[in-house]
Amino acid sequence: MNFELKENKLIISLVGRIDSNTSSDVENDITKIINDNSFEQLVLDFENVEFLSSAGLRVILRLKKKYNSLS
């Protein structure tokens, strides 16, 4: 997972598989990045995600509820 802050836009690039085995770690890592940065818009980049399970979708939904700026 990588991230960059560009013009008040926090872009988090995800890599690999996001499934029941990895979803809690992914959510914790994303939350830490979010808490450590100031931004107006949050972007999750799934270009390099090989697989996204329903557990991964739940992570996205929880983040969307918490951060309306998620796109």
SULSULDA-V830715 format. One record per backbone hydrogen bond with DSSP energy under -1.0 kcal/mol. CO is the residue of the C=O (numbers start at 0). NH is the residue of the N-H. E is the energy in kcal/mol with one decimal. If there is no record, write none. Layout:
CO,NH,E / CO,NH,E
This chain:
1,12,-3.0 / 3,10,-3.0 / 5,8,-1.5 / 7,39,-3.1 / 7,40,-1.9 / 8,5,-2.9 / 9,42,-3.1 / 10,3,-2.1 / 11,44,-3.2 / 12,1,-2.0 / 15,49,-2.5 / 15,50,-1.2 / 17,52,-2.8 / 18,22,-2.7 / 21,25,-2.6 / 22,26,-2.7 / 23,27,-2.4 / 24,28,-2.6 / 25,29,-2.7 / 26,30,-2.6 / 27,31,-2.2 / 28,32,-2.2 / 29,33,-2.7 / 30,34,-2.6 / 31,35,-1.6 / 33,36,-1.2 / 40,9,-3.0 / 41,70,-2.4 / 42,11,-3.0 / 44,13,-2.6 / 45,48,-1.9 / 47,15,-2.3 / 50,17,-2.7 / 52,56,-2.0 / 53,57,-2.0 / 54,58,-1.4 / 55,59,-1.8 / 56,60,-2.5 / 57,61,-2.5 / 58,62,-2.3 / 59,63,-2.6 / 60,64,-2.1 / 61,65,-1.8 / 62,66,-3.0 / 66,69,-1.8 / 68,41,-1.2
